[in-house]
């Protein structure tokens, strides 16, 4: 089978990236995998060349002048490809629109991937762009022959008719790789002034609602003054979050660290992992924390209800600052709960997600084959 993918992930141009390795793996279950990457030649590192990254995987950058040219440039490239059986898009809005147009022209089957909770009210209210994306998804999704989603939460957000087209494929995280990964350092030794350390690993953006965690800390340090919160990440809200912590008198308790490619160090040496996100399609960091045996306090997003529950984690409604404060305190008052939760979450997660890359590839190959063979 010949697959055409529409992508925005420019890491594919990096020969050492995990994205590129994943595309090579996808190619092993196809006859040919063609990938059109939406990029701007003036802002994304100059003009990129067409690439053959394996015997079966071919990359075509659009080298567009601006984002408005993406559709025309991608369509121009796509319609020149021959014998395409299925066109798959990374989302059901920007790349989805292009995939729909190209699939119609090529008379190929159409698949949309959904990686975020696009019909969550928090996603929709986040920005005007998200409102348009949600509206566009409602228009495009019925046109798909197949939908690949990363969680049960996303599947249940769709109509029953659309659910019949869905394959759930979680983002692959290797439990074995995490188990053998050694921490670069120990948080408890590096920050010995703290008796209890919580960690967040996030993009520092509005939808992650990290400011709520900072506000929640005010009540916590009144009872447990040697509580530390380590915030790992980068983003446009970093300066405002630093100022918030300073304004609340928490600069000694809240530490900001730069982004790392080895977050397992933090998961494995912290007492508790926090996630305050307003919405998540999956929550990759939650799974990484689970496999690192780190107990979790999170909003009810992503894999909550599918992997995480009140039996194996501390849960709060989105935006419930009081709940976060109480559970930060509860976690320190009842350390036996932390041990119980991390063990249960680990066991439950192993039952719910693929254990090997081979399992992931088998699911992808089966879903593509069945979609192509549909009459």
C-alpha atoms as one frame of an Amber mdcrd trajectory, in Angstrom:
protein
   0.000   0.000   0.000   1.127   3.543  -0.805   0.512   6.156   1.881   0.721
   9.945   1.667   1.079  11.856   4.941   0.595  15.597   5.427   2.784  16.806
   8.294   3.880  19.984  10.045   6.677  18.331  12.046   9.939  19.839  10.845
  11.984  17.613  13.140  11.765  15.080  10.338  14.575  17.011   8.611  16.858
  16.173  11.554  18.435  12.795  10.839  18.922  12.147  14.571  15.358  12.955
  15.651  12.878  10.458  17.070  10.307  11.779  14.577  12.476  10.742  11.652
  13.114   7.311  13.152   9.376   6.862  13.656   8.667   7.683  10.007  11.255
   5.120   8.901   9.471   2.579  11.092   6.114   3.484   9.527   7.672   2.879
   6.133   8.337  -0.754   7.032   4.590  -1.509   6.991   3.974   0.185   3.607
   5.107  -0.230   0.037   5.917   3.474  -0.025   5.364   6.291   2.477   5.375
   9.801   1.028   5.422  12.715   3.498   4.679  16.320   2.565   6.063  18.648
   5.244   4.611  22.163   5.495   7.536  24.544   5.920   8.430  28.165   5.159
  11.663  28.647   3.261  12.333  32.043   4.835  11.751  31.099   8.498  12.312
  27.375   8.845  15.987  27.104   8.059  15.946  27.988   4.370  15.015  25.859
   1.385  14.825  22.151   2.156  15.505  19.476  -0.437  13.406  16.431  -1.191
  14.760  13.518   0.830  14.759   9.754   0.664  15.305   8.698   4.273  14.870
   4.958   3.718  14.086   2.600   0.869  10.385   3.276   1.305  10.097   6.751
   2.856  10.227   9.993   0.858  10.051  13.569   2.191   8.758  16.576   0.208
   9.075  20.033   1.851   6.675  22.686   0.539   9.234  25.532   0.941   6.329
  27.967   1.046   6.689  31.737   1.161   4.189  31.905   4.027   1.544  29.820
   5.801  -1.135  30.963   3.374   0.742  29.158   0.592   0.751  25.808   2.391
  -2.470  24.559   0.804  -1.492  25.398  -2.774   2.080  24.159  -2.430   1.139
  20.907  -0.684  -1.635  20.202  -3.167   0.729  20.854  -6.074   3.173  18.273
  -4.717   0.526  15.764  -3.660  -1.383  15.499  -6.931   1.821  14.598  -8.781
   2.276  11.401  -6.762   1.053   8.181  -8.332  -0.961   5.237  -7.028  -1.651
   6.685  -3.587  -4.059   4.465  -1.650  -4.582   6.587   1.443  -3.886  10.161
   2.532  -3.421  10.731   6.269  -3.265  14.083   8.070  -1.827  14.964  11.487
  -4.957  16.877  12.445  -8.532  17.389  11.193  -8.153  21.109  10.476  -5.041
  22.692   8.836  -3.352  19.563   7.492  -6.750  17.877   7.349  -8.067  20.398
   4.826  -5.054  19.782   2.580  -5.375  16.012   2.920  -9.072  16.172   2.004
  -8.346  18.188  -1.148  -5.477  15.946  -2.217  -7.363  12.717  -1.474 -10.295
  13.872  -3.606  -7.969  14.632  -6.503  -6.119  11.313  -6.181  -9.316   9.314
  -5.487  -7.621   7.931  -2.378  -8.996   7.037   1.036  -8.755   9.684   3.750
  -7.596   9.409   7.375  -7.399  12.065  10.076  -5.306  11.714  13.224  -6.596
  13.462  16.363  -3.986  14.143  19.033  -5.763  16.698  21.209  -9.187  17.096
  22.790 -10.522  19.367  20.052 -14.102  19.462  21.346 -13.184  20.242  24.943
 -14.776  23.579  25.913 -11.372  24.620  27.267  -9.740  23.944  23.892 -12.444
  25.900  22.081 -12.346  28.875  24.472  -8.551  29.020  24.428  -8.326  31.141
  21.251 -10.127  32.259  18.115  -7.836  29.944  16.146  -9.068  26.987  18.188
 -12.681  27.987  17.624 -12.038  27.902  13.888 -10.187  24.576  14.201 -13.084
  23.027  16.098 -15.571  24.267  13.507 -13.386  23.022  10.651 -13.044  19.624
  12.330 -16.826  19.287  12.509 -16.931  19.909   8.760 -14.058  17.598   7.825
 -14.442  14.606  10.152 -17.521  13.139   8.405 -15.526  13.085   5.158 -12.876
  10.731   6.579 -12.789   7.018   5.841 -10.881   6.401   9.071  -9.954   8.268
  12.254  -6.956   7.496  14.420  -7.135   8.960  17.945  -4.742   8.757  20.879
  -7.227   8.153  23.691 -10.660   6.878  24.622 -11.488  10.413  25.809 -11.200
  11.720  22.246 -13.221   8.842  20.813 -16.069   9.511  23.236 -16.083  13.203
  22.276 -17.153  12.204  18.738 -20.597  11.293  17.466 -21.573   7.619  17.498
 -21.416   7.541  13.706 -17.836   8.817  13.732 -16.864   6.457  16.562 -17.465
   3.557  14.173 -14.495   4.792  12.113 -12.094   5.122  15.041  -8.943   3.242
  15.961  -7.436   4.171  19.337  -3.650   4.213  19.215  -1.909   5.742  22.247
   1.394   7.550  21.812   4.072   4.907  22.236   6.204   5.121  25.353   8.631
   2.296  26.044   8.333   1.179  29.674  11.563  -0.797  29.275  13.484   2.250
  28.043  12.273   4.334  30.977  13.057   1.576  33.455  16.691   1.335  32.340
  17.187   5.107  32.024  19.412   6.442  34.778  18.682   9.893  36.268  21.298
  12.548  35.552  20.964  13.746  39.159  18.781  13.400  42.239  16.372  16.265
  42.950  16.422  15.466  46.656  20.193  15.947  46.756  20.266  18.961  44.444
  17.523  20.721  46.413  18.206  19.387  49.886  16.387  22.378  51.433  13.102
  20.644  50.540  11.561  17.683  52.364   8.941  17.095  49.643   9.471  17.844
  45.947   6.802  18.151  43.280   7.645  18.494  39.611   5.894  19.797  36.496
   7.213  19.193  32.965   5.354  21.427  30.519   5.328  23.944  27.769   4.892
  27.165  29.724   1.736  28.258  27.943  -1.736  29.386  28.962  -3.529  26.065
  28.400  -1.209  24.312  30.882  -2.586  26.573  33.666   0.642  26.457  35.668
  -0.359  29.673  37.432  -2.990  27.647  39.300  -0.305  25.332  40.709   1.653
  28.382  41.880  -1.419  29.846  43.572  -2.171  26.484  45.179   1.321  26.455
  46.726   0.476  29.428  48.981  -1.754  27.280  51.168   0.619  24.312  51.053
   3.720  26.121  52.354   1.735  27.490  55.288   1.468  23.896  56.539   4.590
  22.368  54.956   7.083  25.225  54.482   9.763  22.884  53.106   7.690  21.920
  50.053   9.390  22.529  46.701   7.864  22.826  43.233  10.240  22.383  40.285
   8.804  23.661  36.990  10.637  22.321  33.937   9.944  23.822  30.535  10.013
  26.780  28.201   7.367  29.005  26.706   5.898  32.490  26.431   4.549  32.495
  30.006   7.864  31.840  31.752   8.535  35.426  32.827   4.987  36.047  34.040
   5.041  32.809  36.053   8.343  33.810  37.674   6.859  37.188  38.603   3.763
  35.491  40.030   5.874  33.250  42.272   7.905  36.263  43.444   4.776  38.336
  44.078   3.310  35.566  46.265   6.536  35.239  48.253   7.208  31.767  46.845
  10.529  32.392  45.091  12.283  30.140  47.646   9.799  27.288  47.111   9.320
  27.404  43.335  12.259  26.779  41.017  12.211  27.121  37.236  14.497  24.849
  35.225  15.074  24.898  31.486  13.585  22.256  29.227  15.328  18.886  29.144
  15.340  15.976  26.705  15.626  13.630  29.678  12.593  14.407  31.884  12.870
  10.914  33.387  15.476  12.410  35.742  12.755  14.557  37.277  10.064  11.884
  37.336  12.304   9.314  39.007  13.618  11.581  41.763  10.513  13.648  42.652
   7.887  12.793  45.270   4.898  13.832  43.138   4.196  14.780  39.513   1.704
  17.592  38.843  -0.345  18.333  35.736  -2.760  21.279  35.766  -3.631  21.265
  32.047  -6.997  22.591  30.926  -7.129  19.968  28.173  -5.020  17.112  26.820
  -5.709  14.585  24.123  -3.399  12.080  25.757  -0.833  13.464  28.192   2.537
  11.983  27.266   4.191  13.284  30.429   1.585  11.450  32.538   2.554   8.122
  30.972   6.267   8.860  31.334   5.733   9.684  35.007   3.741   6.488  35.537
   6.494   4.329  34.028   9.014   6.200  36.193   7.023   5.130  39.286   6.184
   8.719  40.189   2.788   9.306  41.879   0.482  11.730  40.064  -1.806  14.660
  40.868  -3.608  15.809  37.725  -6.663  17.468  36.280  -9.201  15.144  34.678
  -7.785  15.298  31.157  -6.132  12.972  28.649  -5.768   9.405  29.911  -7.775
  10.070  33.085 -10.721   7.669  33.031  -8.848   5.292  30.753  -5.597   4.659
  32.637  -5.709   6.985  35.628  -8.530   6.969  38.170  -9.171   7.861  41.809
  -7.840   4.386  42.637  -4.325   5.126  41.384  -3.848   8.908  41.412  -4.941
  12.218  42.926  -7.533  13.794  40.610  -9.065  17.277  40.409 -11.513  18.999
  38.097 -10.007  21.446  35.622  -9.355  24.768  37.344 -10.028  23.504  40.879
  -7.261  25.239  42.803  -8.635  24.268  46.214  -8.549  20.577  45.236  -4.906
  20.899  44.193  -3.929  22.557  47.460  -5.699  19.896  49.516  -4.134  17.036
  47.563  -0.639  18.546  47.757  -1.115  18.570  51.523  -2.789  15.143  51.578
   0.110  13.596  49.674   2.531  14.745  52.387   0.295  13.687  55.243  -0.233
  10.202  53.825   2.995   8.946  52.209   1.566   5.417  52.142  -0.886   6.630
  49.481   1.997   7.665  47.224   3.464   4.173  47.308   0.067   2.590  46.661
  -0.812   4.948  43.812   2.463   4.606  41.910   2.262   0.817  41.977  -1.395
   0.689  40.896  -0.925   3.274  38.137   2.036   1.360  36.735   0.114  -1.930
  36.657  -2.985  -0.345  35.125  -0.970   1.478  32.461   0.753  -1.720  31.342
  -2.684  -3.227  30.689  -3.926  -0.297  28.616  -1.194   0.752  26.179   1.015
  -1.071  23.645   4.214  -2.436  25.147   6.404  -2.494  22.032   6.892  -0.566
  18.808   5.958  -3.739  16.924   2.493  -3.653  18.489   2.079  -0.032  17.404
   3.146  -0.792  13.839   0.786  -3.778  13.675  -2.146  -1.561  14.694  -1.219
   1.077  12.110  -0.753  -1.461   9.310  -4.050  -3.178  10.108  -6.018   0.086
  10.262  -4.536   1.355   6.983  -5.108  -1.953   5.198  -8.705  -2.241   6.370
  -9.436   1.383   5.431  -7.980   0.940   1.939  -9.930  -2.267   1.399 -13.266
  -0.720   2.408 -15.758  -0.482  -0.415
